[in-house]
């Protein structure tokens, strides 16, 4: 399997897997506190739903799993009701390869096997694409459980052929990871890894009669559920905490009491508002985006740009701390939907905290995928709100980069710049007004790879090759004497957008090879790619070559190359799939796209 293709979510504290009896004891839930979870493809998963329920309950995030309806994944996705809640899609072997049926009496002869293996990649890719389209239409949070390949009851004589069949599982997993990566909020489980401590012969349960596909044994279902629940916790985690103003962020009503009349001090009757502001500050420091949604006068927060006034009122947060601010008299569900579009985020990663039950009910009815929480009133409930938010926003074990901690700042810049774009007379006028500077810094041996790897392993829409790297392969790339690695930081009139791109080039005798180019979607449509191309072409006056590898979601890169004047120079090689090689020769070609970005190369010590 491709290194780094599947997120490495550790087993829940490496706890011993539950037995079926233990799962039955641990899965007793209070329905009122449980989130509804749909588990699809359950005609082969056996007791998986019971184990998922038990592990989720012990992790403090109880779920209720409705009774499954057997059928193909495609049919079950089509029949989903338009109700909120995550989906676990368990893929069966025959969803991808119809002839690998557990109840099949047909003999797979050498010709049939050859046909299966020769067309495997195409069929896997087609299935992954269909599943992506179905999940995208459903627009919910998801975890996909790829199929497992226990010893199949097929008349396969050669051990090597049986191993080739088993290895198809890893190829299916890789294809699902690659194809589903551009969906907003989901994950793919590595089932082979989850079962690596269990002999393959024990993956399937005992069955007196042949069924369409093997049913997981209780031991296998327990191990898969143990890895599945932490992954569900990750996709449950929101990204945007949205606060109301009057009665929530502060005590008082701004339109009636005026800026000097609203308060949030550490005294009785006001302390909960001050605590809420501290919680927002902590969440922002951990990489969460904080925002404001209030039925109020436009520019309601403008009065608090003065720090002296904020100090007198006891306000800990400033307007610039919020990535997005929406203060209009329109329904809050509409305001939140517009905010999500501007931030380019799905609405199901939003959490709204509001003191008004009517506003909460309106958002819950119009946008049920948005989590809504009631800010505690005079009767208390603050501890319950804190516990709920702590559970929702629990930070994972992965180290936070500087860009993670400043995510709210960067999304704030995006929100303000996109708002300015909408108000500009033309796109060119808007881009010219930004006064953009792209600062390139060389990355050398021994320097921290965190942000570079983060961009190369997360970027999807603008990623030249789609290749993922681990620490070893990254070090090998950086240490190569012919390779140069640059990080790119964008600065414009709105502020510093941080490191938003990685460029890897290799200098050869007669040309420069652009090996890797990955850019954050936060800065797309700014002509940054044009600036990088111009810089590479003009740096030494030699031709620049690149090889674009399609991933199913990075067509933007090829469009940018061709739009700039790069031309295809040869047909793809037989072993390169549909990869396209392009070149720009400054003695022959001319750039076709306007560049609104100044490139500066940082001085190295």
Secondary structure as UniProt FT lines:
FT   TURN            3..4
FT   HELIX           12..14
FT   HELIX           20..26
FT   HELIX           31..33
FT   STRAND          35..40
FT   TURN            42..47
FT   HELIX           48..58
FT   TURN            59..60
FT   STRAND          63..65
FT   HELIX           73..78
FT   STRAND          87..90
FT   HELIX           93..96
FT   TURN            98..99
FT   TURN            102..103
FT   HELIX           110..118
FT   HELIX           120..138
FT   STRAND          142..145
FT   HELIX           159..180
FT   TURN            181..182
FT   STRAND          186..189
FT   HELIX           191..194
FT   TURN            195..197
FT   HELIX           200..202
FT   HELIX           218..236
FT   STRAND          240..243
FT   TURN            247..249
FT   STRAND          250..251
FT   HELIX           254..257
FT   TURN            259..261
FT   TURN            268..270
FT   HELIX           271..285
FT   TURN            286..287
FT   STRAND          289..294
FT   TURN            298..299
FT   HELIX           300..305
FT   HELIX           307..313
FT   HELIX           319..321
FT   STRAND          324..327
FT   HELIX           332..343
FT   HELIX           347..349
FT   STRAND          350..354
FT   HELIX           357..366
FT   TURN            368..369
FT   STRAND          371..374
FT   TURN            378..379
FT   HELIX           382..392
FT   HELIX           402..405
FT   HELIX           407..423
FT   HELIX           427..433
FT   STRAND          436..443
FT   TURN            445..446
FT   HELIX           450..458
FT   HELIX           471..479
FT   TURN            481..482
FT   STRAND          483..492
FT   TURN            493..494
FT   STRAND          495..507
FT   STRAND          511..519
FT   HELIX           521..523
FT   TURN            524..525
FT   HELIX           528..540
FT   STRAND          543..548
FT   HELIX           555..564
FT   STRAND          567..570
FT   TURN            574..575
FT   TURN            577..578
FT   STRAND          580..584
FT   TURN            586..588
FT   STRAND          597..601
//
